[in-house]
Amino acid sequence: MTLPLPHPALAAADPELAGLVADEERLQAETLRMIPSENYVSHAVLEASGTVLQNKYSEGYPGRRYYEGQQVIDQVERLAVARAKALFGVEHANVQPYSGSPANLAVYLAFARPGDTVMGMALPMGGHLTHGWGVSATGTWFNGVRYGVRADTGLIDFDEVREIALKERPKIIFCGGTALPRTIDFAAFAEIARESGAVLVADVAHIAGLIAGGAHPSPVPHADVVSTTTHKTLRGPRGAMLMCREEHAKAIDKAVFPGLQGGPHNQTTAAIAVALHEAASPAFRTYAHAVVANARALADALLAKGFDLVSGGTDNHLILMDLTGRDVPGKIAAKALDRAGIVVNYNTVPYDPRKPFDPSGIRLGTPSLTSRGLTADHMPTVADWIDRAVTAARSGDEDTLTRIRTEVAALMSEHPAPGLPV
Ligand SMILES: *Cc1c(COP(=O)(O)O)cnc(C)c1O
């Protein structure tokens, strides 16, 4: 099947690159994309991120720029900020961070000095690199101390978090992560941050869309700063936002610019504004709840197939599967699933005896397939594909993987993805 090229200027100017874009469009159309940090943006978000706003330099903030000609750009950024504040109910929003990692780095710049102690969830337990993990600049320039989850429950142990916080007295505590299948208790973290005198940062990169849609509790009443990407469950362009109370507004803004960045990516700011507008709609609330309902239904179906899920299931959009009992390493399973048209990532599981580059688990999620309109009724089929593919991965049964890929593509063709040519 060849898709029509929807980018005529690109196809004329650079057929080679246009061909690659078309290939990627086909891949995204035909496969079941289950990486929980990914999604499909709407056609409107795609269009907004490809405009002449790209051409404009605007270092500074609306009304306080270092370049002239900001008559329109100021309005674009003000609109994005106003929508972020309304959607999340925050006093202040900065929409300029280039992505989630630079946003978090700006938080360090605002509240800590090199060598200070900072605290976050350990990467192999589900935390993010930028929460003070060793190979990240944040773990190199700061003294990162870590909490994890309990081996028996797969859940955060708040007694442990409190004990470490009171002993280490970190300047910043991060909560949130990249492989946490359960609701984050922001109030519990806030209490510990208060007791230990730390700034609490809720990094909701993964779950921002669920929060906006009312499908996960909001960190806003509890956290000093809320950091988020805009491109995961929020369904915006690749970018990030930092939100906070008025008392921290100056420190955050100063850290982003001039502390860390130069000119904001105005085409991205515009697309963030569009995504926030979409996320404020009743349809998005329905979407956010459907993401969670699909993840629950998928978890139930996978448990019924005998899979071992970290923490025993999910409260949100993602599932972390431990494949030890199936006798297949996560990487082998992930690559086999990819050949079967089901795109996931291999992932460490808590207390993983295997190495990070060859761990025991896979991580999967429902944001993208929900954007295509798949429902809980489809999840037993998805679980069956995963079960067959993991079994085939172990026995090297390529025919089964090829058969699944055809079945997946057939279902995908009935559920066109937003933003992609049909
Ligand atoms: C994705 C993610 C980030 C980083 O975002 P990038 O845009 O990839 O830099 C930061 N924190 C958490 C919790 C994330 O899930």
The ligand as an SDF file (V2000), in Angstrom:
LIG
                    3D

 15 15  0  0  0  0  0  0  0  0999 V2000
    9.8720   11.7910   29.1390 C   0  0  0  0  0  0  0  0  0  0  0  0
   10.2620   12.2630   30.4860 C   0  0  0  0  0  0  0  0  0  0  0  0
   11.1710   13.3030   30.6650 C   0  0  0  0  0  0  0  0  0  0  0  0
   12.0560   13.8570   29.5740 C   0  0  0  0  0  0  0  0  0  0  0  0
   11.4980   14.3410   28.4970 O   0  0  0  0  0  0  0  0  0  0  0  0
   12.3400   14.5740   27.1520 P   0  0  0  0  0  0  0  0  0  0  0  0
   11.4220   15.4630   26.4090 O   0  0  0  0  0  0  0  0  0  0  0  0
   12.5430   13.2230   26.5610 O   0  0  0  0  0  0  0  0  0  0  0  0
   13.6200   15.2320   27.5180 O   0  0  0  0  0  0  0  0  0  0  0  0
   11.3890   13.7790   31.9540 C   0  0  0  0  0  0  0  0  0  0  0  0
   10.7590   13.2290   33.0050 N   0  0  0  0  0  0  0  0  0  0  0  0
    9.9080   12.1990   32.8660 C   0  0  0  0  0  0  0  0  0  0  0  0
    9.2480   11.6420   34.0670 C   0  0  0  0  0  0  0  0  0  0  0  0
    9.6370   11.6760   31.6120 C   0  0  0  0  0  0  0  0  0  0  0  0
    8.8050   10.6400   31.4900 O   0  0  0  0  0  0  0  0  0  0  0  0
  1  2  1  0
  2  3  1  0
  2 14  2  0
  3  4  1  0
  3 10  2  0
  4  5  1  0
  5  6  1  0
  6  7  2  0
  6  8  1  0
  6  9  1  0
 10 11  1  0
 11 12  2  0
 12 13  1  0
 12 14  1  0
 14 15  1  0
M  END
$$$$
